[in-house]
Amino acid sequence: MKTSHASAILLAAISMGLGISARSAAAEPSAEITEYGRYTVEGTALTPTTNKTSGSVVVSHDKEVLAETTDKIPCRLGETFGIKVKFNDLPADRPFAIKYVVKHPPINQPDGQILRESVVSDRKFEPGTKSGGLYFWSFVKGFEYELSPGDWTFLLYVDGKEVARFVFHVLA
């Protein structure tokens, strides 16, 4: 009788311990790339930004449609390329930040500065916010100096932790 009572206590202690560890180990934020390639877009708008990005503007569009699934992008005006992302396990109990960075070949800015990395977006979100969408780069008129062939790496971070990475090969 003593043995079965001790076994029951041991089993209960193990079960409680497993329950505690499962509760305390919340899932880490992650991202799934659901689509990538060249896009056709409508309604291009340029918005000034204080982010350290080429041209100091953010390009936005009203409508984006995947034209081709590819990692090879022609280096020419009018090209828009990017990744569509679905985030998983974003914090529901606290604010969080999503940062979008593009590492690219050297871009010689009009002011003489040379950029190898652009912080396209760095936004804070409220707890429980669902996020996802298209993260892209557009080669637009007036910013011809951005036409730089080579590897362009798209990176997404949640609270400073990398959750997605994709490399495009921009071809001359």
VENHUPE-V331998 format. One record per residue. N is the residue number from 0. PSI is psi in whole degrees, 0 to 359 (* if undefined). D_CENTER is the distance of its C-alpha to the mean C-alpha in whole Angstrom. Layout:
n & psi & d_center
N & PSI & D_CENTER
N & PSI & D_CENTER
//
This chain:
n & psi & d_center
0 & 318 & 59
1 & 320 & 58
2 & 315 & 56
3 & 326 & 54
4 & 316 & 54
5 & 321 & 52
6 & 320 & 50
7 & 319 & 49
8 & 317 & 48
9 & 315 & 46
10 & 319 & 44
11 & 318 & 43
12 & 318 & 42
13 & 315 & 40
14 & 317 & 38
15 & 318 & 38
16 & 317 & 36
17 & 321 & 34
18 & 319 & 33
19 & 315 & 32
20 & 326 & 30
21 & 322 & 28
22 & 323 & 27
23 & 343 & 26
24 & 76 & 24
25 & 148 & 21
26 & 140 & 18
27 & 146 & 15
28 & 145 & 12
29 & 173 & 10
30 & 145 & 8
31 & 126 & 9
32 & 114 & 9
33 & 346 & 12
34 & 148 & 12
35 & 157 & 12
36 & 208 & 15
37 & 141 & 17
38 & 149 & 17
39 & 144 & 20
40 & 159 & 20
41 & 154 & 22
42 & 53 & 23
43 & 133 & 21
44 & 143 & 21
45 & 126 & 20
46 & 126 & 20
47 & 146 & 20
48 & 156 & 18
49 & 356 & 19
50 & 154 & 15
51 & 83 & 16
52 & 156 & 15
53 & 136 & 18
54 & 352 & 20
55 & 32 & 19
56 & 155 & 18
57 & 132 & 15
58 & 133 & 16
59 & 159 & 16
60 & 154 & 17
61 & 322 & 19
62 & 125 & 19
63 & 134 & 17
64 & 131 & 19
65 & 120 & 18
66 & 327 & 20
67 & 131 & 20
68 & 109 & 18
69 & 157 & 18
70 & 4 & 16
71 & 120 & 19
72 & 128 & 19
73 & 139 & 22
74 & 83 & 22
75 & 156 & 24
76 & 145 & 24
77 & 350 & 22
78 & 134 & 20
79 & 129 & 16
80 & 150 & 14
81 & 190 & 10
82 & 142 & 8
83 & 133 & 9
84 & 144 & 7
85 & 121 & 9
86 & 146 & 9
87 & 148 & 12
88 & 40 & 14
89 & 147 & 13
90 & 131 & 16
91 & 350 & 19
92 & 5 & 21
93 & 158 & 19
94 & 157 & 17
95 & 166 & 14
96 & 140 & 11
97 & 127 & 7
98 & 133 & 7
99 & 119 & 5
100 & 142 & 7
101 & 121 & 9
102 & 126 & 12
103 & 167 & 15
104 & 164 & 19
105 & 130 & 21
106 & 117 & 21
107 & 110 & 24
108 & 154 & 24
109 & 333 & 27
110 & 4 & 28
111 & 346 & 28
112 & 147 & 25
113 & 122 & 23
114 & 138 & 19
115 & 355 & 18
116 & 136 & 14
117 & 128 & 13
118 & 100 & 11
119 & 320 & 10
120 & 141 & 9
121 & 93 & 10
122 & 146 & 11
123 & 144 & 13
124 & 152 & 14
125 & 155 & 17
126 & 139 & 18
127 & 358 & 18
128 & 136 & 15
129 & 138 & 14
130 & 159 & 10
131 & 186 & 8
132 & 197 & 9
133 & 129 & 9
134 & 120 & 7
135 & 172 & 10
136 & 140 & 12
137 & 136 & 16
138 & 105 & 19
139 & 155 & 21
140 & 138 & 25
141 & 348 & 26
142 & 40 & 23
143 & 333 & 25
144 & 346 & 24
145 & 349 & 21
146 & 92 & 22
147 & 105 & 21
148 & 154 & 22
149 & 192 & 20
150 & 130 & 17
151 & 116 & 14
152 & 121 & 11
153 & 129 & 7
154 & 137 & 5
155 & 137 & 3
156 & 143 & 6
157 & 119 & 8
158 & 42 & 11
159 & 355 & 11
160 & 127 & 11
161 & 129 & 8
162 & 346 & 7
163 & 147 & 6
164 & 136 & 7
165 & 138 & 9
166 & 125 & 12
167 & 144 & 14
168 & 105 & 18
169 & 119 & 19
170 & 133 & 23
171 & * & 26
//
